[in-house]
Amino acid sequence: MIRLYVPDDLDLACPDIRLGKEQGHYLRNVMRLRDGDPVLVFNGRHGEALTTFLSGVGPKGAGVLAISGVDHRPFSPSPDLDLVVALVKRGPLETIIEKATELGVRRIRLAITRRTNADRTNVDRLRAIAIEASEQTGRLDVPEIMPPEKLERLLDGWDASRRLMFCDETGGPPALDALRDAPKDQPWAVLIGPEGGFAPEETERLRGLDFVTPVSLGPRILRADTAAISALTLWQAAVGDWAP
């Protein structure tokens, strides 16, 4: 069944969800829905609701979704996991956003490191990618995507109660070994560097912080997108919502 993210409250007291032009076009012309066809919706706050599509009404005839049932699935948040990733080229970065969303990350924090080649990106486009991946993967929330921030400033303001899994290409214990005894109810973050790796002074600082857990992702140097997918998979298997 088609799933859509909507910002509206999911409430039978306000049963109509007005569609924007793009969503109306998607349902009517791409997915070929007819009046009365079911659509699941979620808003990241109230779980999932069952609606029916009504075309040709609403603003500019984009259509509406009429809520026919709430709590189709009650809300449950994704694990309290942040991905901190250095800005990389557009293609790999968009892959990281998509796959991090599929792998259950709750927040994505974009970092500017000493060897980062770019200091800006289109955050709105990245949010759109995260929404689409959330719709397709069945999750009930959408990861928050933070604007780019210098790594030094990010570390200066870090909440030490959140462990930081530092994927260090210079070496460290295998990730699964490092996470074997980690508590499952603690907030975590995974840190992925730029294509050129972290600068020596960044690595030195990270290794000196009490809240940092350095890990290795194996004997080969990985691209940033491969590293992000691998690290998140290992974290989920060890202490995330994949773990027994």
Secondary structure, 3 states (H helix, E strand, C coil): CCEEECCCCCECCECEEECCHHHHHHHHHHCCCCCCCEEEEECCCCCEEEEEEECCCCHHHCCEEEEEEEEEECCCCCCCEEEEEECCCHHHHHHHHHHHHHCCCCEEEEEECCCCCCCCCCHHHHHHHHHHHHHHHCCCCCCEEEEEEEHHHHHHCCCCCCEEEEECCCCCCEHHHHHCCCCCCCCEEEEECCCCCCCHHHHHHHHCCCCEEEEECCCCCCCHHHHHHHHHHHHHHHHCCCCC
